[in-house]
Amino acid sequence: MRETPSTIELRIRRQDGPDTPPYWETFVLPHAPDHNVVSVLMALREHPLTHDGRRVDPVCWDHNCMEEVCGSCAMLINGVPRPACSALIDQLEQPIVLEPLPKFPVVRDLLVDRSAIDAGLRKVHAWIEIDGAWDTHEPPPRIAPQQWAADYLYSRCMSCGCCMAACPQFGAGADFVGPAPLAQVRLMNAHPTGRHDKTERLHAIMAEGGLSDCGNAQNCVRVCPKAIPLTTAIGELGRQTTIQALKDLFGSS
Amino acid sequence: MSAPGAIVVGGGLGGLWASLRLAEAGFPVRLFSLFEVKRSHSVCAQGGINAVLDTKGERDSIEQHILDTIKGGEYLANQPPIKSLCEQAPGLIGTFARMGVTFSRTPEGGLDLRLFGGVKHRRTCFAGASTGQQLLYGVDQQVRRLESLGRVEKFEWWEFLSLLIDADGRCRGILAMDLRSLEVRAFPAETVVLASGGFGQLYAPKTTTSTNSTGAAASRVYQQGAWFANGEFFQFHPTAMLGHDKTRLMSEAARGEGGRVWVPRTPGDRRDPTRIPERERFYFLEEFFPAYGNTVARDEASRAIWRVTRELGLGIGGGDRVYLDLTHLDRRFVATRLGAILEIYRKFAGSDPLDTPMEIFPAAHYGMGGLWVDFERDADGGMRPGSARNHATNIPGLYACGECDYAYHGANRLGANSLLSASFSGRVAGEAAANYLRGLDPARPALAETVIEAERRRQETINQRLLGADGEENPYTLHQALGALMTERVGVVRDNAGLEQALDELDRLEARLARIGLGEANRWANQTLIFTRQLADMIVLAKAVTASALARDECRGAHHKPDFELPIPEGSFPGDPEFEDYRARWRENNTRWLKTTLAEYAAPRPRIHYQAVDLSVCPPSEPRDYR
């Protein structure tokens, strides 16, 4: 076991706004047990002094549930995209290097704009077409527990963006929709009602910026904090799109 | 004139349901949220959502769900809304399932049910250990569908600041702030549905709620005249793991499966817990409650932990923590039965509960109180479907739903009823607001530009003042002082002297907040400014909560004032003279206190008054008796 240090040293990549150059600052805080990256940043904002005693603006970052279920606090921690709330200080090499989640435009400091995920979900029609949010007085569709177990893995995606940050194909200047929205296509296409609109979703990901842009680097599945089998989903979608392409070619539906 | 527009503030379960129903009714919806809506606090609810499906051969009934909810809340909630809530729960679950929510399944592929605290039947639908997240995603996807059709427009990263109120006192839109540019902009609309969530951050860091659950939005409309009801009723969960940032819920299952709660008998004992011999451990729940031991009810457990740490000074290391010990149990058994708990604890504490006892303390979990909302009683005794009065606040045109309203849980909430009330109330509020819009006079005058401009200028002035604030106080330090004060004085156990002191202390906190130093002048995404604004409103709300608690001289549900306790005489049962004497005193107490607290904003202290509770479904006849 590593010896517990008496301080916590943070190196943070900062940026005052979307169009200003980034710069680095170092902070040293007293060590306390049970700290995670969010709780240290909370302690820091009360006394935002650099290691050489300069008072600076508090660091901006995003956080909400702090139980690794809302996806807000993802950032690059020692080079790895991950939620900050579950990054325990005593399990990290020091100095701890914090950077904004790459591939997404920086708003300020560690705060990024992840609206690309939402746009991707809209592009692939990541929803079930229902008649309306009212009671139809019919029993809901049955789903075998085996299928549930497979589907549930994908429904836990919290749009944190870690998989997108790690993906070499996703980012500024590229059209690729990214792993998270693709996995939702896998989920929706499996649902008894969602299946009705399978063709539409498959066509969406057979277009530019879709499935074929995946370079199979497999980074996404390695960084997903919820262990979602993203590459399995992408593999399944590969088969679905191949069949769809044949159907399109031969005109059967 | 085009269709009048609606605004929904908040994108958790309540806000998304309201948005869906308003958009489906044909009205354009603008949805405001502090962050991407799918990050809302609804995702934190793990356990499940109650609905009587009666698919387990247990003869469960909707009547029983209604009774459990009424009695769990110690009769403090109006009963017609509860009746409708429970009756419509199964249909709501079916709708969620159609949306694609991944409910856990039976071997036959139907919806599985589990047993939850305080009830005798399996009645709780669940989706793995992340039910709230799954339900929220279901409605999030439907809202995204409507967004792609242009029927809902999202304003994420915008904060609600205030209502626009016309000369007749009607709500005619909102003022909101872009959380990046800090631009303050008016959004006129004909109705507003507030679904801004709870206010657990008043107790930070000893709360299980998300950091955005500040209650600031509810406080803002309260300051504009909306009534805040039953603020003194806040549920404390006895077993939350401690953290600097927040406390995380450890399910009751840990005690249910044999976990033991203890502290060292010697105050300040700093030995490793595994080295403290059995005879030097104080298993206080087992000593205080011989019949129930460690599985005693939530509120009793919270109060016992409070007593041991705060009154007897026996907390671990002299602090606010006690052990919840699983190390004596069979490792394989614990791993199978409590896998989810073990995972959370290992992930966030970095130690293994199988090797070393967990450290826990009660945490502020759920506010039963909130904005007062109306309902219209139907001939069948429930809430009249579609009535524009349902979930309407006392400000015409303003609706409230979800945890920010007060409607369903009375003095205490049953487990797995919160996801139900959030969803149901959102649906009802959306339908009610749609009917309010249908009933508007087409010839109504537009909101005066002067009203909009005056409100915009007022809010912009606050920003300018804060940007130039260079006092010595830090808002984050003040937030900790607020959390410590509320935990100490307005928490698990209350007394009137302490509550009086708390009100004075809140005045002092307000004075300190006026001497704030922002510490940054960068206007762009200035989180300190945003938080300081919220903190000011949190202190105002804390006063409403504290004043409501001070005014209520009784013990009911989560509100516990030992000076006014009415214990059941030991060893006496219905029919015994002592018990009947007790029953008479219980009735007398109900005559005096079975009423809704209404806090009305006034400076420096809120005005408190009361309203009768609608007991038309099941009037109280028997005292709660868990013996």
Boltz contact constraints between the chains, C-beta under 6 A:
constraints:
  - contact:
      token1: [A, 17]
      token2: [B, 524]
      max_distance: 6.0
  - contact:
      token1: [A, 34]
      token2: [B, 243]
      max_distance: 6.0
  - contact:
      token1: [A, 38]
      token2: [B, 245]
      max_distance: 6.0
  - contact:
      token1: [A, 39]
      token2: [B, 244]
      max_distance: 6.0
  - contact:
      token1: [A, 39]
      token2: [B, 245]
      max_distance: 6.0
  - contact:
      token1: [A, 42]
      token2: [B, 245]
      max_distance: 6.0
  - contact:
      token1: [A, 45]
      token2: [B, 476]
      max_distance: 6.0
  - contact:
      token1: [A, 46]
      token2: [B, 474]
      max_distance: 6.0
  - contact:
      token1: [A, 46]
      token2: [B, 476]
      max_distance: 6.0
  - contact:
      token1: [A, 46]
      token2: [B, 477]
      max_distance: 6.0
  - contact:
      token1: [A, 57]
      token2: [B, 520]
      max_distance: 6.0
  - contact:
      token1: [A, 57]
      token2: [B, 522]
      max_distance: 6.0
  - contact:
      token1: [A, 58]
      token2: [B, 528]
      max_distance: 6.0
  - contact:
      token1: [A, 60]
      token2: [B, 525]
      max_distance: 6.0
  - contact:
      token1: [A, 60]
      token2: [B, 527]
      max_distance: 6.0
  - contact:
      token1: [A, 63]
      token2: [B, 211]
      max_distance: 6.0
  - contact:
      token1: [A, 64]
      token2: [B, 39]
      max_distance: 6.0
  - contact:
      token1: [A, 64]
      token2: [B, 210]
      max_distance: 6.0
  - contact:
      token1: [A, 64]
      token2: [B, 211]
      max_distance: 6.0
  - contact:
      token1: [A, 64]
      token2: [B, 212]
      max_distance: 6.0
  - contact:
      token1: [A, 65]
      token2: [B, 44]
      max_distance: 6.0
  - contact:
      token1: [A, 65]
      token2: [B, 210]
      max_distance: 6.0
  - contact:
      token1: [A, 66]
      token2: [B, 245]
      max_distance: 6.0
  - contact:
      token1: [A, 66]
      token2: [B, 246]
      max_distance: 6.0
  - contact:
      token1: [A, 67]
      token2: [B, 248]
      max_distance: 6.0
  - contact:
      token1: [A, 69]
      token2: [B, 43]
      max_distance: 6.0
  - contact:
      token1: [A, 69]
      token2: [B, 133]
      max_distance: 6.0
  - contact:
      token1: [A, 70]
      token2: [B, 39]
      max_distance: 6.0
  - contact:
      token1: [A, 70]
      token2: [B, 43]
      max_distance: 6.0
  - contact:
      token1: [A, 72]
      token2: [B, 39]
      max_distance: 6.0
  - contact:
      token1: [A, 86]
      token2: [B, 347]
      max_distance: 6.0
  - contact:
      token1: [A, 88]
      token2: [B, 350]
      max_distance: 6.0
  - contact:
      token1: [A, 107]
      token2: [B, 525]
      max_distance: 6.0
  - contact:
      token1: [A, 108]
      token2: [B, 525]
      max_distance: 6.0
  - contact:
      token1: [A, 122]
      token2: [B, 148]
      max_distance: 6.0
  - contact:
      token1: [A, 127]
      token2: [B, 141]
      max_distance: 6.0
  - contact:
      token1: [A, 127]
      token2: [B, 144]
      max_distance: 6.0
  - contact:
      token1: [A, 127]
      token2: [B, 145]
      max_distance: 6.0
  - contact:
      token1: [A, 128]
      token2: [B, 99]
      max_distance: 6.0
  - contact:
      token1: [A, 128]
      token2: [B, 100]
      max_distance: 6.0
  - contact:
      token1: [A, 130]
      token2: [B, 98]
      max_distance: 6.0
  - contact:
      token1: [A, 132]
      token2: [B, 24]
      max_distance: 6.0
  - contact:
      token1: [A, 133]
      token2: [B, 20]
      max_distance: 6.0
  - contact:
      token1: [A, 133]
      token2: [B, 95]
      max_distance: 6.0
  - contact:
      token1: [A, 135]
      token2: [B, 91]
      max_distance: 6.0
  - contact:
      token1: [A, 140]
      token2: [B, 94]
      max_distance: 6.0
  - contact:
      token1: [A, 140]
      token2: [B, 97]
      max_distance: 6.0
  - contact:
      token1: [A, 140]
      token2: [B, 98]
      max_distance: 6.0
  - contact:
      token1: [A, 142]
      token2: [B, 109]
      max_distance: 6.0
  - contact:
      token1: [A, 143]
      token2: [B, 105]
      max_distance: 6.0
  - contact:
      token1: [A, 143]
      token2: [B, 109]
      max_distance: 6.0
  - contact:
      token1: [A, 144]
      token2: [B, 109]
      max_distance: 6.0
  - contact:
      token1: [A, 145]
      token2: [B, 105]
      max_distance: 6.0
  - contact:
      token1: [A, 148]
      token2: [B, 105]
      max_distance: 6.0
  - contact:
      token1: [A, 151]
      token2: [B, 102]
      max_distance: 6.0
  - contact:
      token1: [A, 152]
      token2: [B, 102]
      max_distance: 6.0
  - contact:
      token1: [A, 152]
      token2: [B, 128]
      max_distance: 6.0
  - contact:
      token1: [A, 155]
      token2: [B, 102]
      max_distance: 6.0
  - contact:
      token1: [A, 155]
      token2: [B, 134]
      max_distance: 6.0
  - contact:
      token1: [A, 191]
      token2: [B, 100]
      max_distance: 6.0
  - contact:
      token1: [A, 194]
      token2: [B, 100]
      max_distance: 6.0
